[in-house]
Amino acid sequence: MDVETLAVNEVSSLIAMCPRLIPVMSTNDKTPFTDGHIDIYSGLQRSKDEWAGRVSVQVKGRTTPANGKLPKGYPISRTDLQAFQSDSGVLYFVVFIDRDTGKRYPHYVLLSPFYIEKILQDAAPTTRRITVPLKVLPTGSDEIERLVRVAHKTQEQQPSAGDASSLFPTMQSISVYSAQDLNFDAPVLLAPGVTDYALVLTTTEGLSLPLGGELHIFPPAYTPHRVDVVIECGGVIFEQATVQKIDAETAELKLSEGLTLRFRMAGGTQSMQAKFTLADLLPERTQALRFYIALLDRNSISINGNSSLGKVAEGDEPELRRHLDYLCQLGDLFEVLGVDTRLVNLGEINEQQHRQLQFLHRSLVEHEELFDAKAETGGVLQEVGRWLLMLLIVPGTAPGSWRYVDPFAPESRHEFRVGWARGNDESADEIPATVYELIEQEHLSSTINLRLDRLVDAYEVIADLSDTPTLANLKVLALISAADANDERSEAFLYAAKALNEWLIGLVGDEPTHLVNRWQILWRLGRLTAVHRRGIRRLKREMTKSDIELGGQIEFACALLLGENEEADYCLEQLAPEKYEQLRTLPIWALRGPKAKSAVAATAV
């Protein structure tokens, strides 16, 4: 049995059936590495004018093993692979022939330059022969012709030219050439050795280059996307979900970071599986756990009003219920303190802080008096992860008893009185102030029970006092600085500063310093309009002619707000050193950017 001749004849006969292909192969070919080629034509006449190119081929014949099982791969020497790569690839055929019946089983592997590069990289450098996976050669003429044309397209690949993925920023399109039909209703994986394909990246400038690597194509339904959907269980409602199709029978709904529902429809029967994990944020974990426990209690799920009952994975039910009770306690505590629970990250709270929060719950929510012989009246800063709660400790009704007071709650104002010293020495007069004057600047941005929505009310109480405008203006500046120090709460601080500053303007009028504060708040919020800019220019001109004490500093601030940095630098040069140093402590200085300190260092002398 001449196995090699039978193998070449088998491949030649299959290719000869293709109307636009001509096999040129020899059974006694002495050419190194290849046994011939396949000519490709664009028309049925197969004339010279219709010639489109050719693909090199190599054909191997082998008898079937004694056990009758066909091998899934074929060993090829490293030398041959390197030669095929230098020759722009090869269509490699292996024909297994039954030693008893003579039946032939043609297989192939498309060894494109990129695929050969991957094969060589994955193999150990000392490996002399590398087994590559084989596929069954299709027998239909259309399928064979598509395979040959894709093989011809891969000849453009040049691994030595580098990775074309660097051109992704200028990509206009990716063209896919595949030897197999692709079903874009399901995820598609184009990977060397898995699919026979060629990728071509085209840039916006019209440059086309072969693209290596893998390509994963996901239909829209298989990519996570947010949808408006009402999902309810046991009175717990989610109004949005991230939906993703997993396969033809399975869809996943992610209700939050800690809760996912997976629905499966198979054989006309729908099943549901729920997965609960501990989300970091307090409101997310609480809502997810309440929903999950409602499922454990066999409550049905309602999706847009349609009910269904799902099976839930097993969980530590008693422990979960105890944890939910504790989460609800925390929620009640933070509600009493006016805290936005979206700031509370449970993963940041240590065990000691958890115990302390339980004491706070007993005092502030359950109104229980606590006993501590060492306690003293005064203020405390309770850590909650990276945040702080500012509280007061006052005596209880019984000897040795104490209770916590939220100083920012309006109903607590009768519990204490705040005085503010006019000067730095001990003999300075004290003036009535608000509780907000008690907060050190370094703690302002991290204190979360400030009740900023009641800030103006606190100053309104002392509005008739002569020192109140000064206190309010200082607090406006402090709030702006807090906004700069904390991106997560920046908007809340800016709106609080805006409300207090507008109240102050209503109290004392459009003074230049308050106008500058109004505009720098709007600048940070991205809400500075052309009307505001005209007002800034008008004030800047007025300050140029004015001899008021803060005129030069206000002129500098106006230049910054208008983006006139050179003019701002000039204004700085005209200031006395003490006024320059004062400016550096004010939030308007932040508008100069991170290089402000080095940019004008020479002006301080």
C-alpha positions as CSV (number, residue, x, y, z in Angstrom):
1,M,0.0,0.0,0.0
2,D,1.5,3.3,-1.1
3,V,0.2,5.4,1.7
4,E,1.7,8.7,0.5
5,T,0.2,8.4,-3.0
6,L,-3.2,7.5,-1.6
7,A,-3.0,10.5,0.7
8,V,-2.1,13.0,-2.0
9,N,-4.7,11.6,-4.4
10,E,-7.4,11.9,-1.7
11,V,-6.6,15.6,-1.0
12,S,-6.2,16.3,-4.8
13,S,-9.5,14.7,-5.6
14,L,-11.4,16.8,-2.9
15,I,-9.8,20.0,-4.0
16,A,-10.4,19.2,-7.7
17,M,-14.1,19.2,-7.0
18,C,-13.9,23.0,-6.2
19,P,-14.7,25.0,-9.3
20,R,-12.3,27.9,-8.5
21,L,-9.3,25.8,-7.2
22,I,-6.7,23.8,-9.0
23,P,-4.5,21.4,-7.0
24,V,-0.8,21.2,-8.1
25,M,0.7,18.3,-6.1
26,S,3.1,15.5,-6.8
27,T,3.5,12.2,-5.1
28,N,7.2,12.1,-5.8
29,D,7.8,15.8,-5.0
30,K,11.4,16.5,-4.0
31,T,10.7,20.1,-2.9
32,P,11.8,20.6,0.7
33,F,9.0,21.2,3.3
34,T,6.0,21.2,0.8
35,D,4.3,18.9,-1.6
36,G,3.0,21.5,-4.0
37,H,0.3,24.2,-3.8
38,I,-3.3,25.1,-4.6
39,D,-4.0,27.8,-7.2
40,I,-7.0,30.1,-6.4
41,Y,-9.1,31.8,-9.1
42,S,-11.8,34.5,-8.9
43,G,-13.9,33.1,-11.7
44,L,-15.0,29.8,-13.1
45,Q,-12.9,30.0,-16.3
46,R,-9.8,29.7,-14.1
47,S,-7.8,31.8,-16.7
48,K,-4.7,33.8,-16.0
49,D,-6.7,36.9,-15.6
50,E,-8.7,35.3,-12.9
51,W,-5.7,33.9,-10.9
52,A,-5.9,35.2,-7.3
53,G,-2.9,33.5,-5.7
54,R,-1.8,30.2,-4.3
55,V,-1.4,28.4,-1.0
56,S,1.4,26.0,-0.2
57,V,0.4,22.5,1.0
58,Q,2.0,19.6,2.7
59,V,0.4,16.1,2.6
60,K,1.2,13.2,5.0
61,G,-0.3,9.7,4.8
62,R,-0.6,7.4,7.8
63,T,-2.3,4.1,8.4
64,T,-4.8,3.9,11.2
65,P,-3.6,2.6,14.5
66,A,-4.5,-1.0,15.5
67,N,-7.1,0.2,17.9
68,G,-8.9,2.0,15.1
69,K,-8.9,5.3,17.0
70,L,-7.7,8.3,14.9
71,P,-5.1,10.5,16.5
72,K,-6.3,14.0,17.4
73,G,-2.9,15.6,16.7
74,Y,0.2,15.1,14.5
75,P,3.9,15.7,15.4
76,I,5.7,18.2,13.2
77,S,9.4,19.1,13.6
78,R,10.4,22.5,14.9
79,T,12.5,22.9,11.8
80,D,9.5,22.4,9.5
81,L,7.4,24.8,11.5
82,Q,10.0,27.5,11.2
83,A,10.3,26.9,7.5
84,F,6.5,27.0,7.0
85,Q,6.4,30.3,8.9
86,S,9.2,31.8,6.7
87,D,7.1,30.7,3.7
88,S,4.0,32.6,4.9
89,G,2.3,29.5,6.3
90,V,1.1,26.2,4.9
91,L,-2.1,24.1,4.6
92,Y,-1.0,20.9,6.3
93,F,-3.0,17.7,5.4
94,V,-2.8,14.3,7.2
95,V,-4.8,11.5,5.6
96,F,-5.4,8.4,7.8
97,I,-6.0,5.2,5.8
98,D,-7.6,2.1,7.2
99,R,-5.0,-0.7,6.7
100,D,-7.8,-3.3,6.1
101,T,-10.4,-1.5,4.1
102,G,-8.4,1.3,2.5
103,K,-10.9,3.9,3.7
104,R,-9.4,7.4,3.9
105,Y,-10.0,10.0,6.6
106,P,-8.5,13.3,5.6
107,H,-7.6,15.8,8.3
108,Y,-5.9,19.2,8.2
109,V,-4.4,22.1,10.2
110,L,-4.1,25.6,8.9
111,L,-0.6,26.7,10.0
112,S,-0.7,30.4,9.6
113,P,2.3,32.5,10.5
114,F,0.6,33.8,13.7
115,Y,-0.5,30.3,14.7
116,I,3.0,28.9,14.1
117,E,4.3,31.7,16.3
118,K,2.0,30.7,19.1
119,I,2.9,27.0,18.7
120,L,6.6,27.7,19.0
121,Q,6.1,30.1,22.0
122,D,4.0,27.5,23.9
123,A,6.5,24.7,23.4
124,A,9.6,24.3,25.4
125,P,12.7,25.5,23.5
126,T,14.2,22.0,23.7
127,T,11.2,20.3,22.1
128,R,12.2,19.1,18.6
129,R,8.8,17.7,17.5
130,I,5.6,19.5,18.5
131,T,2.2,17.8,18.2
132,V,-0.4,20.1,16.7
133,P,-4.2,19.5,16.8
134,L,-6.0,18.2,13.7
135,K,-9.5,18.9,12.3
136,V,-11.6,16.7,10.0
137,L,-11.3,18.1,6.5
138,P,-14.8,19.1,5.2
139,T,-15.9,17.3,2.0
140,G,-18.1,20.0,0.5
141,S,-16.5,22.1,-2.2
142,D,-17.8,25.4,-0.8
143,E,-16.3,24.7,2.6
144,I,-13.0,23.6,1.2
145,E,-12.8,26.7,-1.0
146,R,-13.5,29.0,2.0
147,L,-10.7,27.2,3.9
148,V,-8.2,27.7,1.1
149,R,-9.1,31.4,0.7
150,V,-8.7,32.0,4.4
151,A,-5.3,30.3,4.3
152,H,-4.4,32.6,1.4
153,K,-5.5,35.6,3.5
154,T,-3.3,34.5,6.4
155,Q,-0.2,34.8,4.2
156,E,-0.2,38.5,4.9
157,Q,0.7,37.8,8.5
158,Q,4.2,38.8,9.7
159,P,4.9,38.1,13.3
160,S,8.2,39.9,13.1
161,A,6.4,43.2,12.2
162,G,5.1,43.5,15.8
163,D,1.7,43.8,17.4
164,A,-0.9,45.8,15.4
165,S,-3.0,46.2,18.6
166,S,-1.0,49.4,19.2
167,L,-3.2,50.9,16.5
168,F,-6.5,50.3,18.4
169,P,-6.8,54.0,19.3
170,T,-7.1,54.8,15.6
171,M,-9.1,51.7,14.6
172,Q,-12.0,52.2,12.3
173,S,-12.9,48.5,11.8
174,I,-11.8,44.9,12.2
175,S,-12.6,42.5,9.3
176,V,-13.1,38.8,10.1
177,Y,-12.3,36.1,7.5
178,S,-13.5,32.7,8.7
179,A,-13.5,29.3,7.1
180,Q,-16.5,28.3,9.3
181,D,-19.9,29.9,9.7
182,L,-20.0,32.0,12.8
183,N,-23.2,32.2,14.9
184,F,-23.3,35.8,16.2
185,D,-26.4,35.0,18.3
186,A,-24.0,33.4,20.8
187,P,-20.5,34.3,22.0
188,V,-17.8,33.7,19.4
189,L,-14.2,32.9,20.2
190,L,-11.7,33.3,17.4
191,A,-8.4,31.7,18.7
192,P,-5.5,30.1,16.9
193,G,-6.0,26.4,16.6
194,V,-9.7,26.7,17.5
195,T,-11.1,28.5,14.5
196,D,-9.6,29.0,11.0
197,Y,-9.6,32.7,10.5
198,A,-7.8,35.9,9.7
199,L,-8.3,39.3,11.2
200,V,-7.5,42.6,9.5
201,L,-7.4,45.9,11.4
202,T,-8.2,49.1,9.4
203,T,-7.4,52.5,10.8
204,T,-9.2,55.8,10.2
205,E,-6.4,56.7,7.8
206,G,-7.1,53.6,5.6
207,L,-4.1,51.5,6.8
208,S,-4.9,47.8,6.9
209,L,-2.8,45.4,8.9
210,P,-3.1,41.7,9.9
211,L,-4.1,41.4,13.6
212,G,-2.9,38.6,15.8
213,G,-4.2,37.2,19.1
214,E,-7.7,36.1,20.1
215,L,-11.0,37.9,19.4
216,H,-14.0,37.4,21.6
217,I,-17.3,38.6,20.1
218,F,-20.2,38.9,22.4
219,P,-23.8,39.6,21.2
220,P,-25.5,42.5,23.1
221,A,-27.5,40.1,25.2
222,Y,-24.4,38.4,26.5
223,T,-22.8,41.6,27.7
224,P,-23.8,43.1,31.1
225,H,-26.3,45.9,30.6
226,R,-28.6,47.8,33.0
227,V,-32.3,47.5,32.6
228,D,-35.3,49.0,34.4
229,V,-37.1,46.1,36.0
230,V,-39.1,45.8,39.2
231,I,-38.0,42.7,41.2
232,E,-39.7,42.2,44.6
233,C,-39.5,39.5,47.2
234,G,-40.9,39.7,50.7
235,G,-41.5,43.4,50.4
236,V,-37.8,44.1,49.3
237,I,-37.8,45.8,45.9
238,F,-35.0,46.4,43.3
239,E,-35.9,48.7,40.5
240,Q,-32.9,48.0,38.3
241,A,-30.7,45.1,37.5
242,T,-27.6,44.3,35.4
243,V,-28.8,41.6,33.0
244,Q,-26.5,39.2,31.1
245,K,-27.2,36.1,29.1
246,I,-24.9,33.2,30.0
247,D,-25.9,30.7,27.4
248,A,-28.9,29.7,25.3
249,E,-30.8,28.5,28.4
250,T,-29.4,30.7,31.2
251,A,-29.7,34.4,32.1
252,E,-28.2,36.2,35.1
253,L,-29.7,39.2,36.9
254,K,-27.3,41.1,39.2
255,L,-29.5,43.1,41.5
256,S,-26.6,44.6,43.5
257,E,-22.9,44.0,44.4
258,G,-24.0,41.3,46.9
259,L,-27.0,39.6,45.1
260,T,-27.3,37.7,41.9
261,L,-30.1,35.7,40.5
262,R,-29.5,33.1,37.8
263,F,-32.5,31.8,35.8
264,R,-32.4,28.7,33.7
265,M,-35.1,27.4,31.3
266,A,-34.6,23.8,30.2
267,G,-37.1,21.3,29.0
268,G,-39.9,23.7,29.6
269,T,-39.1,24.0,33.3
270,Q,-37.7,27.2,34.8
271,S,-35.3,27.1,37.8
272,M,-33.7,29.9,39.7
273,Q,-30.6,30.1,41.8
274,A,-29.6,33.0,44.1
275,K,-26.1,33.9,45.2
276,F,-25.5,36.2,48.1
277,T,-22.1,37.7,49.0
278,L,-21.2,40.4,51.5
279,A,-21.2,43.8,49.8
280,D,-19.1,46.5,51.4
281,L,-21.6,49.4,51.5
282,L,-24.1,49.2,54.3
283,P,-27.3,50.0,52.3
284,E,-26.4,47.5,49.5
285,R,-25.6,44.7,52.0
286,T,-28.8,45.3,54.0
287,Q,-31.1,45.3,51.0
288,A,-29.5,42.3,49.4
289,L,-29.6,40.3,52.7
290,R,-33.2,41.2,53.3
291,F,-34.1,40.0,49.8
292,Y,-32.1,36.8,50.2
293,I,-33.6,35.9,53.6
294,A,-37.1,36.5,52.1
295,L,-36.1,33.9,49.5
296,L,-35.0,31.5,52.3
297,D,-38.4,32.0,53.8
298,R,-39.9,30.7,50.5
299,N,-41.4,34.0,49.4
300,S,-42.1,34.2,45.7
301,I,-40.2,36.5,43.4
302,S,-42.2,39.0,41.4
303,I,-40.6,40.4,38.2
304,N,-42.6,43.2,36.7
305,G,-45.7,41.8,38.5
306,N,-45.1,38.2,37.3
307,S,-44.5,35.8,40.2
308,S,-42.3,32.8,40.3
309,L,-40.8,30.6,43.1
310,G,-37.1,29.8,42.9
311,K,-34.8,27.4,44.6
312,V,-32.2,29.1,46.8
313,A,-28.7,27.8,47.5
314,E,-28.1,26.7,51.0
315,G,-26.8,29.3,53.5
316,D,-26.0,29.7,57.2
317,E,-29.6,30.9,57.9
318,P,-29.3,31.7,61.7
319,E,-26.0,33.5,61.2
320,L,-27.4,35.5,58.3
321,R,-30.5,36.5,60.3
322,R,-28.3,37.7,63.2
323,H,-26.2,39.7,60.8
324,L,-29.2,41.3,59.3
325,D,-30.4,42.3,62.7
326,Y,-27.1,44.0,63.3
327,L,-27.2,45.8,59.9
328,C,-30.6,47.1,60.7
329,Q,-29.3,48.4,64.0
330,L,-26.5,50.2,62.2
331,G,-29.1,51.6,59.8
332,D,-31.2,52.9,62.6
333,L,-28.2,54.5,64.3
334,F,-27.1,56.3,61.2
335,E,-30.6,57.4,60.5
336,V,-30.8,59.0,63.9
337,L,-27.5,60.7,63.3
338,G,-28.5,61.9,59.8
339,V,-25.7,60.0,58.1
340,D,-25.8,59.1,54.4
341,T,-25.4,55.4,54.7
342,R,-24.0,55.2,51.2
343,L,-20.7,56.4,52.7
344,V,-20.5,53.6,55.3
345,N,-18.1,50.9,54.0
346,L,-18.5,47.9,56.3
347,G,-15.2,46.4,55.1
348,E,-13.3,49.4,56.6
349,I,-14.8,49.1,60.1
350,N,-12.8,47.1,62.6
351,E,-14.1,44.9,65.4
352,Q,-13.5,47.6,68.1
353,Q,-15.4,50.2,66.1
354,H,-18.3,47.7,65.7
355,R,-18.5,47.3,69.4
356,Q,-18.4,51.0,69.9
357,L,-21.2,51.5,67.4
358,Q,-23.3,49.0,69.4
359,F,-22.9,51.2,72.5
360,L,-23.9,54.2,70.4
361,H,-27.0,52.4,69.3
362,R,-28.0,51.6,72.9
363,S,-27.6,55.2,73.8
364,L,-28.9,57.2,70.8
365,V,-31.6,54.8,69.4
366,E,-32.8,52.8,72.5
367,H,-32.2,55.8,74.8
368,E,-30.3,53.7,77.3
369,E,-28.0,55.4,79.8
370,L,-24.6,53.8,80.0
371,F,-22.5,53.5,83.2
372,D,-18.8,54.3,83.2
373,A,-17.0,55.6,86.3
374,K,-14.1,57.0,84.1
375,A,-16.3,58.9,81.7
376,E,-16.2,62.7,81.5
377,T,-18.4,65.4,80.0
378,G,-17.0,66.5,76.6
379,G,-16.7,65.8,72.9
380,V,-15.7,62.6,71.2
381,L,-14.7,61.6,67.7
382,Q,-16.0,58.1,67.0
383,E,-14.2,56.4,64.1
384,V,-16.3,54.6,61.5
385,G,-13.7,53.2,59.1
386,R,-12.2,56.3,57.4
387,W,-15.0,58.5,58.6
388,L,-15.8,60.2,61.9
389,L,-18.8,60.8,64.1
390,M,-18.7,63.9,66.3
391,L,-20.6,63.4,69.5
392,L,-21.0,64.8,73.0
393,I,-21.0,62.8,76.3
394,V,-23.2,64.3,79.0
395,P,-24.3,63.0,82.4
396,G,-27.4,60.8,82.7
397,T,-30.1,60.9,85.3
398,A,-28.5,58.4,87.7
399,P,-25.1,58.9,89.4
400,G,-22.3,57.5,87.2
401,S,-24.6,57.2,84.1
402,W,-23.8,58.9,80.8
403,R,-25.4,59.3,77.5
404,Y,-24.4,60.4,74.0
405,V,-25.8,63.5,72.3
406,D,-25.7,64.3,68.6
407,P,-24.6,68.0,68.7
408,F,-25.8,68.7,65.2
409,A,-29.4,67.5,65.8
410,P,-31.7,70.6,66.1
411,E,-33.5,69.1,69.1
412,S,-30.1,68.9,71.0
413,R,-29.3,72.6,71.0
414,H,-30.7,73.0,74.5
415,E,-28.2,70.4,75.8
416,F,-25.1,72.7,75.5
417,R,-23.9,76.2,74.6
418,V,-21.0,77.0,72.3
419,G,-18.7,79.9,72.8
420,W,-16.1,81.2,70.4
421,A,-13.0,83.1,71.5
422,R,-12.3,86.4,69.7
423,G,-8.6,86.1,70.2
424,N,-5.9,83.4,70.8
425,D,-5.2,84.3,74.5
426,E,-7.0,83.0,77.4
427,S,-8.4,86.4,78.4
428,A,-10.2,86.8,75.0
429,D,-13.9,87.3,75.1
430,E,-16.2,84.5,74.2
431,I,-19.0,85.0,71.7
432,P,-22.0,82.8,71.0
433,A,-21.3,80.4,68.1
434,T,-22.8,77.4,66.4
435,V,-21.7,73.8,67.0
436,Y,-20.0,73.9,63.6
437,E,-17.3,76.1,65.1
438,L,-16.3,73.2,67.3
439,I,-15.0,71.2,64.4
440,E,-11.3,71.3,63.6
441,Q,-10.6,71.9,59.9
442,E,-8.6,68.6,59.7
443,H,-11.7,66.7,60.8
444,L,-14.4,68.6,58.8
445,S,-14.1,66.6,55.5
446,S,-14.3,63.2,57.3
447,T,-17.1,63.9,59.8
448,I,-20.3,62.4,58.4
449,N,-23.0,63.4,60.9
450,L,-22.8,67.2,60.1
451,R,-26.4,67.5,58.9
452,L,-25.3,70.0,56.3
453,D,-28.9,70.5,55.2
454,R,-29.5,72.2,58.6
455,L,-26.3,74.3,58.5
456,V,-28.0,77.6,57.7
457,D,-30.6,77.0,60.4
458,A,-27.8,76.9,63.0
459,Y,-26.4,80.3,61.9
460,E,-29.9,81.8,61.7
461,V,-30.3,81.3,65.4
462,I,-27.4,83.8,66.0
463,A,-28.1,86.0,63.0
464,D,-28.6,89.2,65.1
465,L,-25.2,89.0,66.7
466,S,-22.4,91.2,65.2
467,D,-19.8,88.5,65.0
468,T,-22.1,86.0,63.1
469,P,-21.1,87.2,59.6
470,T,-17.4,86.6,60.4
471,L,-18.1,83.1,61.7
472,A,-20.3,82.3,58.7
473,N,-17.7,83.5,56.3
474,L,-15.0,81.5,57.9
475,K,-17.2,78.4,57.8
476,V,-17.9,79.0,54.0
477,L,-14.1,79.0,53.4
478,A,-13.7,75.9,55.6
479,L,-16.4,74.0,53.7
480,I,-14.8,74.9,50.3
481,S,-11.5,73.6,51.6
482,A,-13.2,70.4,52.8
483,A,-14.7,69.9,49.4
484,D,-11.2,70.1,47.9
485,A,-9.9,67.6,50.4
486,N,-12.6,65.0,49.8
487,D,-13.7,64.1,46.3
488,E,-16.3,61.7,47.5
489,R,-18.2,64.4,49.4
490,S,-17.1,67.4,47.4
491,E,-20.5,68.2,46.0
492,A,-22.2,68.0,49.4
493,F,-19.7,70.4,50.9
494,L,-19.9,72.8,48.0
495,Y,-23.7,73.0,48.1
496,A,-23.6,73.5,51.9
497,A,-21.0,76.3,51.4
498,K,-23.2,77.8,48.6
499,A,-26.3,77.8,50.8
500,L,-24.5,79.4,53.7
501,N,-22.8,82.0,51.5
502,E,-26.0,83.0,49.8
503,W,-27.6,83.3,53.3
504,L,-24.7,85.5,54.3
505,I,-25.1,87.7,51.2
506,G,-28.8,88.1,52.1
507,L,-27.7,89.2,55.6
508,V,-24.9,91.7,54.8
509,G,-25.1,92.3,51.1
510,D,-22.9,91.8,48.0
511,E,-19.6,92.3,49.7
512,P,-16.6,91.5,47.4
513,T,-15.3,88.6,49.5
514,H,-18.7,86.9,49.5
515,L,-19.0,87.4,45.7
516,V,-15.6,85.7,45.2
517,N,-16.8,82.8,47.4
518,R,-20.0,82.5,45.3
519,W,-18.0,82.4,42.1
520,Q,-15.3,80.0,43.3
521,I,-18.0,77.6,44.5
522,L,-19.7,77.8,41.1
523,W,-16.3,77.3,39.4
524,R,-15.8,74.1,41.3
525,L,-19.3,72.9,40.4
526,G,-18.8,73.7,36.8
527,R,-21.6,76.1,36.8
528,L,-19.8,79.4,36.1
529,T,-21.7,81.2,33.3
530,A,-21.0,84.1,31.0
531,V,-23.1,86.3,33.2
532,H,-21.0,85.3,36.2
533,R,-17.8,86.1,34.2
534,R,-19.0,89.5,33.4
535,G,-19.6,90.1,37.1
536,I,-16.1,88.9,37.9
537,R,-14.6,91.3,35.3
538,R,-16.6,94.2,36.7
539,L,-15.4,93.5,40.3
540,K,-11.8,93.1,39.1
541,R,-11.9,96.6,37.5
542,E,-13.4,98.0,40.6
543,M,-10.7,96.5,42.8
544,T,-8.0,98.0,40.4
545,K,-9.2,101.4,41.4
546,S,-10.1,100.6,45.0
547,D,-7.9,101.2,48.1
548,I,-9.7,98.7,50.3
549,E,-7.5,96.4,52.4
550,L,-8.3,93.2,50.4
551,G,-8.4,94.9,47.0
552,G,-5.2,93.3,45.7
553,Q,-6.2,89.8,46.9
554,I,-9.7,90.1,45.4
555,E,-8.2,91.3,42.1
556,F,-5.9,88.2,42.1
557,A,-8.9,85.9,42.9
558,C,-10.9,87.4,39.9
559,A,-8.0,86.8,37.6
560,L,-7.8,83.2,38.6
561,L,-11.6,82.7,38.2
562,L,-11.3,84.1,34.7
563,G,-8.4,81.8,33.8
564,E,-6.0,84.7,33.4
565,N,-3.0,83.1,35.0
566,E,-0.4,85.6,33.9
567,E,-2.5,88.4,35.2
568,A,-2.9,86.5,38.5
569,D,0.9,86.2,38.7
570,Y,1.2,89.9,38.2
571,C,-1.3,90.6,40.9
572,L,0.7,88.4,43.3
573,E,3.8,90.4,42.6
574,Q,2.1,93.5,43.8
575,L,1.1,92.1,47.2
576,A,3.0,92.5,50.4
577,P,4.5,89.2,51.7
578,E,2.0,88.8,54.5
579,K,-0.9,89.1,52.2
580,Y,0.7,86.7,49.8
581,E,1.1,84.1,52.6
582,Q,-2.5,84.7,53.7
583,L,-3.7,83.9,50.1
584,R,-1.9,80.6,50.2
585,T,-4.0,79.5,53.1
586,L,-7.3,80.3,51.3
587,P,-9.2,77.9,49.0
588,I,-9.0,80.3,46.1
589,W,-5.3,79.3,45.9
590,A,-6.4,75.8,44.8
591,L,-7.5,77.3,41.4
592,R,-3.8,77.8,40.5
593,G,-3.4,74.0,40.3
594,P,-0.8,71.6,41.8
595,K,2.2,73.6,40.5
596,A,1.2,76.8,42.3
597,K,3.8,76.7,45.1
598,S,6.8,76.4,42.8
599,A,5.4,78.7,40.1
600,V,5.4,81.8,42.2
601,A,7.9,81.1,44.9
602,A,10.0,84.1,43.9
603,T,7.1,86.5,44.6
604,A,7.1,85.9,48.3
605,V,10.1,88.0,48.9
